Amino acid sequence: MEGEKKMENGRLIYRTPDIKDIASQFVDLARTHNWNDGKIEFLKDEEEILFKIVRAAGFCVRGVELGRLTIQDKFDVEGENGERKRVNILCPFKVKDLEGDDYIFATGWLDCILRLAVYGGMKRVEKESREKLIKAVSMEIEKSVPLESIMFTKDGDLLVEYPSQSYTSGNFPYFVEHVKDKNVLGPCVGLHDSCGGWIDFKKSSSICNEIVCRKCRKKAVFSNEIKTFGELRRQLELTLAFRQCVRDNNI
Ligand SMILES: [Zn+2]
């Protein structure tokens, strides 16, 4: 997640932005305007809030700017009807990636989170209170942050999560749920980023488990006390640092 690096007691601490604070600012902004009015004049501060929420959701972006994006409708694969689907329906802003190109998924996500903040929950049965909306928006930000990749060999091989699927149908197609550090390791834990193979998690011995790539067979072995993605990342960081130290000192 995009955050701020800060020195504390001689150590570099990675501080994540306060999600609730960003969600509050966003919900207040969402309630300020009639977003269906095409003639809203936006302040620089308001654009900054949109930029901040997209960044807090884990997207690597350069900024937001006024503009609409469309994609080819998936039911019109050949493009025969020439019909295109709007990505941002309510939000007049599109998102730019780090190269300055249109970022379709982030633009769709921003539109979904704005519709959530304006109209409320999935069922839109009643006008939600500000607090409920802030909570709902905060939860979506947290869900959308991707898993930090896990280095599992000294050559820098990475375990990454497999692409997330949208978990809602219809109203919020760009909301996805990512794997979290607290999630327990299952039989298949993700992908090997360089070869694209699936990575399995299995028993290695009576005291160890391993993760192994199905395609290139690269693997890492660790204690069977490691249960979650977060524990695995920390354990492998320690193991790899220890082995590096042994090599550096010719022990
Ligand atoms: Zn592999």
Boltz pocket constraint, residues with backbone or C-beta under 6 A from the ligand:
constraints:
  - pocket:
      binder: B
      contacts: [[A, 192], [A, 194], [A, 195], [A, 196], [A, 197], [A, 213], [A, 214], [A, 215], [A, 216], [A, 217], [A, 218]]
      max_distance: 6.0
